[in-house]
Amino acid sequence: MELPTDWTRKLLNLAGIASVNDKSDFALRFQWQFNHVSDTGRVDNIRVLSGAVTGPSPAMSLSRTSIERTVQAGQSLPNDIFHVSNTGEGILNFSVSDDAAWLSASPPAGSSPGPPRVVAIAYNVPGLGVGDYQGAIRVASMEASNWPQMVTVKLHVIPPACFWEPFEYYDGNLTTMGYANWSGSATNQLQVEKGVLRIPGGGGAVSASHAVGCGGSNGVIGAQIKIRKGTGSGDFFWNIAFDDPGGNNVARWYGGSTIARGRVGSDITADMNLTSTATWDDLYIKIDTAANTSEFFFNGISFRVIPHGTASSNTVGSIRIERLDRASAANDSIDFDNLTLGAPDTTPPKLKLSRSGNNLMLSWPATGAGTRLQSTLSLNPSIVWSAVSGATVTNGEATYTTTSGSGNRFYRLWKP
């Protein structure tokens, strides 16, 4: 038979062959016969299986099972891909489908004798409103023992920003790979790794800066960034500052590998304890150029309103990312992602409800200027809403769990 050009799997059933059957030792000999001196072939991954083998059995493997993307409202996203492989025997025939109008996977079907097959993911997102979306791509094959398998796709649509930095460069120095946006003395002290900004501690102060001209809306400018707990527990060694065109600082975050703080001049907030090395927390500043104040939020909770130390202008003129001179933090690091600056997001947040037995889980975005969960027993006139405590926050999502019981209880999200 004609051999395929791709790697393929073949099963040879040796049962019933006298020289093999019930023998404790035997040899396999491979002999090629070619029709031309330049012909070649390859054999790899030879396995001898004991016991009866009734026939080939394909198995399905996906190169990734989750994808998470962020896009500004009205903008487009580049395509993604994943691979479907056959890790078993024989031929894997599979189908591909998706369950969201903004998501499209192709081709709709494929087959693999072993090698990975590419599935492309296209996004149709320019018409989506601000908010969080989730879809799934289903890969099915009745021939495989482990079907179906899913690729979960999470999409975050954020408001159009004056400046947005997702740090989606090739790995390397921020000032080298992101030179169109960032310039300064920093080299390997500000590193982009897999689309995330990593700042290691150590001796020597360096910085990277980017000029902007952000006026926000009605005198209010929102600054937001995701932060993830790093390694070590030493001295504070990083700083992210927002200055007006005259060089006056209107707000900054600074901290170490486990703690962040907000600051204007010499006034600082209480410690913001970062959650874990696997969890993204949310830092947000509401810069009010009319009131001449900056309010700092951590995971949607206000930590303090601090007056500006000088009479600043009504715009932010530059962003500075700094690694401070802290030799005591040489073994420490911290991660950042998705820096935005512009008009505050006024999109009403969505309160989601799910149920598992008698447990009810309410969840909502714990980002930006924040909202509060409140409850009441009745919607009759003179409603009294009470604050609900006990929510947990993971990767920008607040979750409150309660149990179902007799009578009614109503919940709402309230923004102070």
Long-range contacts (C-beta under 8 A, 24 or more apart in sequence): 3-41, 4-113, 6-113, 6-114, 6-115, 7-44, 7-113, 7-114, 7-115, 8-113, 8-114, 9-56, 9-86, 9-88, 9-89, 9-90, 9-113, 9-114, 11-53, 11-55, 11-56, 11-89, 11-90, 13-53, 15-52, 15-53, 55-90, 56-88, 56-89, 56-90, 56-91, 57-88, 57-89, 57-90, 57-145, 58-86, 58-88, 58-89, 58-90, 58-91, 58-92, 58-141, 58-143, 58-144, 59-86, 59-87, 59-88, 59-92, 59-144, 59-145, 59-146, 60-84, 60-85, 60-86, 60-87, 60-92, 60-94, 60-139, 60-141, 60-144, 60-146, 60-147, 60-149, 61-85, 61-86, 61-87, 62-139, 62-149, 62-151, 63-116, 64-151, 65-149, 65-150, 65-151, 65-152, 66-151, 66-152, 66-153, 66-154, 67-121, 67-151, 67-152, 67-153, 67-154, 68-153, 68-154, 68-155, 68-156, 69-123, 69-153, 69-154, 69-155, 69-156, 70-155, 70-156, 70-157, 70-158, 70-166, 70-338, 71-123, 71-125, 71-155, 71-156, 71-157, 71-158, 72-157, 72-158, 72-159, 72-160, 72-161, 72-164, 73-128, 73-129, 73-130, 73-157, 73-158, 73-159, 73-160, 74-126, 74-160, 75-125, 75-126, 75-160, 76-123, 76-125, 76-126, 77-123, 77-125, 79-120, 79-121, 79-122, 79-123, 80-120, 80-121, 80-123, 81-118, 81-119, 81-120, 81-121, 82-118, 82-119, 82-121, 82-137, 82-151, 83-116, 83-117, 83-118, 83-119, 84-110, 84-112, 84-116, 84-117, 84-119, 84-139, 85-112, 85-114, 85-115, 85-116, 85-117, 86-112, 86-113, 86-114, 86-115, 87-114, 88-144, 88-145, 90-143, 91-143, 92-141, 92-143, 92-144, 93-141, 93-143, 94-139, 94-140, 94-141, 94-144, 94-147, 95-139, 95-140, 95-141, 96-137, 96-138, 96-139, 97-137, 97-138, 97-140, 98-135, 98-136, 98-137, 98-138, 99-135, 99-136, 99-138, 100-133, 100-134, 100-135, 100-136, 100-153, 102-128, 102-133, 102-135, 102-155, 103-135, 103-137, 103-153, 105-137, 121-151, 121-153, 123-155, 125-155, 125-157, 128-155, 128-157, 129-157, 129-347, 130-157, 130-158, 130-159, 130-345, 130-347, 131-157, 131-347, 131-350, 132-156, 132-157, 132-350, 132-365, 133-157, 158-340, 158-345, 159-342, 159-343, 159-345, 159-347, 160-342, 161-340, 161-341, 161-342, 161-343, 162-212, 162-213, 162-214, 162-215, 162-216, 162-341, 162-342, 162-343, 163-210, 163-212, 163-214, 163-319, 163-339, 163-340, 163-341, 163-342, 164-338, 164-339, 164-340, 164-341, 164-342, 165-210, 165-338, 165-339, 165-340, 166-195, 166-337, 166-338, 167-192, 167-195, 167-196, 167-197, 167-336, 167-337, 167-338, 167-339, 168-195, 169-195, 174-208, 174-321, 175-208, 181-210, 182-208, 182-209, 182-210, 182-321, 183-208, 183-209, 183-210, 184-208, 184-209, 186-321, 186-323, 189-323, 190-321, 190-323, 195-337, 196-228, 196-335, 196-336, 196-337, 197-321, 197-335, 197-336, 197-337, 198-230, 198-333, 198-334, 198-335, 198-336, 199-237, 199-238, 199-321, 199-323, 199-333, 199-334, 199-336, 200-323, 200-330, 200-332, 200-333, 201-232, 201-234, 201-235, 201-237, 201-238, 201-256, 201-257, 201-323, 201-326, 201-328, 201-329, 201-330, 201-331, 201-332, 201-333, 202-237, 202-323, 202-326, 202-327, 202-329, 202-330, 203-325, 203-326, 203-327, 203-330, 204-323, 204-325, 205-322, 205-323, 205-324, 205-325, 206-322, 206-323, 207-320, 207-321, 207-322, 207-323, 208-320, 208-321, 208-322, 209-318, 209-319, 209-320, 209-321, 210-318, 210-319, 211-317, 211-318, 212-316, 212-317, 212-318, 212-319, 212-341, 213-245, 213-315, 213-316, 213-317, 214-315, 214-316, 214-341, 214-342, 215-314, 215-315, 216-287, 216-289, 216-342, 216-343, 216-344, 217-343, 217-344, 218-290, 219-288, 219-289, 219-290, 219-291, 219-314, 220-286, 220-287, 220-288, 220-289, 220-290, 220-343, 220-344, 221-286, 221-287, 221-289, 221-315, 221-316, 221-341, 221-342, 221-343, 221-344, 222-284, 222-285, 222-286, 222-287, 222-340, 222-341, 222-342, 222-343, 222-344, 222-345, 222-368, 222-369, 223-251, 223-284, 223-285, 223-287, 223-316, 223-339, 223-340, 223-341, 224-282, 224-283, 224-284, 224-285, 224-338, 224-339, 224-340, 224-341, 224-367, 224-368, 225-253, 225-283, 225-336, 225-337, 225-338, 225-339, 225-340, 226-280, 226-281, 226-282, 226-283, 226-336, 226-337, 226-338, 226-396, 227-253, 227-260, 227-274, 227-280, 227-281, 227-282, 227-283, 227-334, 227-335, 227-336, 228-274, 228-277, 228-278, 228-279, 228-280, 228-281, 228-334, 228-335, 228-336, 228-337, 229-257, 229-258, 229-274, 229-275, 229-276, 229-277, 229-279, 229-281, 229-334, 230-257, 230-258, 230-277, 230-332, 230-333, 230-334, 230-335, 231-257, 231-277, 231-331, 231-332, 231-333, 232-256, 232-257, 232-329, 232-331, 232-332, 232-333, 233-257, 233-258, 233-332, 234-326, 234-328, 234-329, 234-330, 234-331, 234-332, 235-326, 235-328, 235-329, 236-261, 236-324, 236-326, 236-329, 237-323, 237-324, 237-326, 237-329, 237-332, 237-334, 238-321, 238-322, 238-323, 238-324, 238-334, 239-320, 239-321, 239-322, 239-324, 240-319, 240-320, 240-321, 240-322, 240-336, 240-339, 241-319, 241-320, 241-322, 242-285, 242-287, 242-316, 242-318, 242-319, 242-341, 243-316, 243-317, 243-318, 243-319, 243-320, 244-312, 244-313, 244-315, 244-316, 244-317, 245-313, 245-315, 245-317, 245-318, 246-312, 246-313, 246-317, 247-317, 248-308, 248-309, 248-310, 248-311, 248-312, 248-313, 249-309, 250-287, 250-289, 250-294, 250-308, 250-312, 250-316, 251-285, 251-287, 251-294, 251-296, 251-306, 253-283, 253-285, 253-296, 254-324, 255-334, 256-329, 256-332, 256-334, 257-329, 257-332, 257-333, 257-334, 260-298, 262-294, 262-296, 262-303, 262-304, 262-306, 263-306, 264-294, 264-306, 264-307, 264-308, 264-309, 265-306, 265-308, 265-309, 266-309, 267-304, 267-306, 267-307, 267-309, 268-306, 269-296, 269-303, 269-304, 269-306, 270-303, 270-304, 272-298, 272-303, 275-393, 275-394, 279-394, 279-395, 280-337, 280-395, 280-396, 281-393, 281-396, 282-366, 282-367, 282-368, 282-396, 284-367, 284-368, 284-369, 284-370, 286-344, 286-369, 287-316, 289-313, 289-314, 289-315, 290-314, 295-369, 297-368, 297-369, 297-370, 299-366, 299-367, 299-370, 299-393, 299-396, 299-398, 300-365, 300-366, 300-367, 300-368, 300-369, 300-370, 300-371, 300-393, 300-398, 301-370, 302-369, 302-370, 302-416, 316-341, 344-368, 344-369, 348-413, 349-413, 351-411, 351-412, 351-413, 355-404, 358-403, 358-404, 359-401, 359-402, 359-403, 359-404, 360-401, 360-402, 360-403, 360-404, 361-399, 361-400, 361-401, 362-399, 362-400, 362-401, 362-402, 362-411, 363-397, 363-398, 363-399, 363-400, 364-397, 364-398, 364-413, 365-396, 365-397, 365-398, 366-391, 366-393, 366-396, 366-397, 366-398, 367-396, 369-415, 370-415, 371-413, 371-414, 371-415, 372-413, 372-414, 372-415, 372-416, 373-398, 373-400, 373-411, 373-412, 373-413, 373-414, 374-411, 374-412, 374-413, 374-414, 375-409, 375-410, 375-411, 375-412, 376-409, 376-410, 377-407, 377-408, 377-409, 377-410, 378-408, 378-410, 379-410, 385-412, 385-414
